[in-house]
Amino acid sequence: MDFSDRHVVVTGGTGALGSAVVAALLQANASCHVPYVHGTEAERFPHRDHPKIKLVGGIDLTDEASVARFYHGVPRLWASIHLAGGFAMSPIAETSKTDLMKQVELNLVTAFLCCGAAVKAMTGTGGRVVNVAARPALEWRSGAGMAAYTASKAAVAAVTTALAEEVAKNGILVNAVAPSIMDTAANRAAMPKADFSQWPKVEEVAATILFLASPDNKVGRGGIVPVYGRS
């Protein structure tokens, strides 16, 4: 897959999955635009000094004006990959409206606003959009104990499918991946007794995202692709 002369946005690009996605894109010669809020995100980002990386600070992806400002600074956008989000787990009886709305803001609103800005930038030229749902977005029963998170990610899946139909005529192909628990340092620390060998590696999930965002994907749209590994 060759991304030469193609500009790609990766939200959440400084995280574990994001860093793997950016690494794969750089290997494919893409120019990557990575928004962040806090300086510590940029400091820990392993690719921050790469010549094809543009880190843009102070971007609040839940704010429409901030999102529009960020996308306005991206030339000839080819692909927009939306990894930014959040996770919280609690029984519904212990989940407040504030807790629910935080999950909606972090997962649905960020993806929705970035989808809109990306489509605006790609109209007339075509491109690719990739969102990140989650296994509970497809298998609702697996979301027991995390109903707010599950609902927000299910909404991301619904937006993905609806948008794919809406913009296909413009040459914009929209898809999402739905990971199970991924093999990250944070997840290992949170679940030290789990069988880590069953979890998909971030590099493996990144490879699926890379294809969906690539010019090699010529027909795939509206898919919510399970990336579960053996878990």
ZIDAPE-V647602 format. One line per field, one symbol per residue. burial: + if it has 9 or more other ideal C-beta (glycine too) atoms within 8 Angstrom, else -. Layout:
burial: ???
This chain:
burial: --+--+++++++++-+++++++++++-+-+++++++----++--+-++----+-+++-+-+----++++++--+--+++++++++--+-+----+---++-++++++++++++++++++-+++---++++++++++++----+--++++++++++++-+++-+++-++-+++++++++++++++--++-----+----+++++++++++++++++-+---+-+++++++--
